Amino acid sequence: MPRQDTPGPARPGPAPTAVCLGESMAVLLPDRPGPLESVENFRLAVGGAESNVAGALAALGVPTAWISRVGDDGFGRRLVAEVAARGVDVSAVAVDPHRPTGLYLKEVGGTTGHDRDLGPGRSRLHYHRRGSAAAALSPALLADPAAAALLAGARLLHLSGITAALSDDCLALLHALLADRRPARTVSFDLNWRPSLWLDRDPAVLPPLLDAADLLLLGSDEAQAAFGTGDPAVLRRRFPTPATLVVKDADRQVTALHRDGTAVTEPALAVEVVEATGAGDAFAAGYLAGTLRSLDQRRRLRLGHLSAACALTAHGDQAELPPAAVVAALLDASPAHWAATRVTADGITGPALPAGGITGPPPPVGGTRHTGRSGPGTMSGTPSPRSGAR
């Protein structure tokens, strides 16, 4: 691993088309439900919205890089190695010899009878990220040769509101990136509202950032919490500058609103949920991949829904899409055939597919399932069933 401000090894292959920038952390997952004091063992994983999007974009065939900082510790080495293993360029991830890699622990509710048990279907995240290596991201990054080269060549730059909450330096970096407008580059910005990150910071800094993006993604529920409204039309007026505003309405539908007032709404797929973590980031990646491929708006939304649905039926933050022929059939399906499609861990079924469906891998062992939709209510956010918890 490189030392501070020294880029990591470049990955072979085409230059990245997309760049995702933001913090990722080590994650400790409990081996059983119940309060933390009753847990005997934890499993180490990694998590982070922007690196999740990067990995999902790479899985969708989009050459992608992730830019961040990690500590010179085992968690940082594990994190970078796992992101790189997903096919993501990590050459501009710096290693800080003085600050640690961020960490969070997940607490899962159950039926243990313990008076501190959160209860079935509930979870809580415990963050240890203050003073992390990623909180030292700053405008100085723009002078780093490895990062500058990736940013100069990218057709897409993906950012999120999480970064704005980490430190004043991180906020200054976002302002600098959003001010550096390039005709050939689209800047996407996901609100990723995390209330706990804003307890000692002023969220009033967020609206100017969101309005400076080319493409804005946000959930109606998180917009309601952050700005007092989740109504797509009101949000479109609140943020007039982005060319497209994508509003995710719980597990029901997603609406893309253009600057000229036109809108396209696409319902979510029916999904038998195994685990909700990472699905919001998968939606963002699917939608962004469709944007880079110049798909029409409805197909962009559908690719986002399908990517999220596949994440919902797999353990962990990443999942593979079905074969290209199946994806194409679903993107081209009639509204009735799209509505009749069902996604489970066993595969995808529906009248749009050859022979009515495709057989997938066997159901994962130990997966908790419930029937839901692929929409963003199961896709982004924190302890509830949402995207990469941050």
Beta strands, then each sheet from edge to edge (+ up, - down):
strand 1: 18-21
strand 2: 25-30
strand 3: 42-47
strand 4: 64-67
strand 5: 69-71
strand 6: 94-96
strand 7: 103-108
strand 8: 123-128
strand 9: 156-160
strand 10: 186-190
strand 11: 215-219
strand 12: 244-249
strand 13: 253-258
strand 14: 263-267
strand 15: 270-273
strand 16: 342-344
strand 17: 347-349
strand 18: 357-359
strand 19: 370-373
sheet 1: 4+ 1+ 9+ 10+ 11+ 12+ 13- 14+
sheet 2: 3+ 2- 7- 8+
sheet 3: 5+ 6+
sheet 4: 18+ 17- 16+ 15+ 19-
end
